[in-house]
Amino acid sequence: MGEERIKKIVEFRTLLEKRVRETETELEGLRTLLDMANTVLLEEGFKRAEITKPSVHAPSLPKVTEPPVQPEIPRVPPAAEDEKPVPLRTVTGDLLANLYTREGHVRIVPAGEGAFNVNTPPFSSFFVERVLAQMQRKDQEAAERGELPPEKALSYSIAQEGEIIREITVRNVSPDRLREIKSAVHWTLEKMHEKMQMEA
């Protein structure tokens, strides 16, 4: 009876150790996203400072409402150039995936045959749940409040062959979110790659 109890405790400890490793990986990813959010906020703060700096006199205040409309125009032309694949690589140069963007539409195509399994952490727990699903929920809530047209809400799909990830598609992606998604998926695939290397 004593041996059976010890065996169960050992199994339980193994599960706890696994969960701790996964949680640490997720925490690292969240810290990465937090750093990215802080960087974007700083950049936006500088941009707004530059816009409002010349607006010292009251008559020039209406001009402040014009700049937010202007950035929407240059977002479309770069889409044609973004048809070319943007490679996502490890620090050692191994190709993880190719990223394609076009008019708010993002496709991420993992490299290699059977390279990335949907069950390998931190794909589902971090990239899907903490990044894509959270963005989708925020847009759905905004649509319900009438702040965003429902057809403009972010959505995503993951094409699989069995448990192997073949393609990740994200629609209605803003430029800020594109940068966040690119960094998040790059980090996620690199962690998955490291895990697979250790298990090989």
Buried (B, 14 or more C-beta within 10 A) or exposed (E): EEEEEEEEEEEEEEEEEEEEEBEEBBEEBEEBBEEBEEEBEEEEEEEEEEBBEEEEEEEEEEEEEEEEEEEEEEEEEEEEEBEEBEEBBBEEEEBBBBBBBEEBBBBBBBBEEEBBBBEBBBBBBBBBEBBBBEBBEEBBEBBEEEEBEEEEBBBBEBEEEEEBBEBBBBBBBBBEBBBBBBBBBBBBBBBBBEBEEEEE
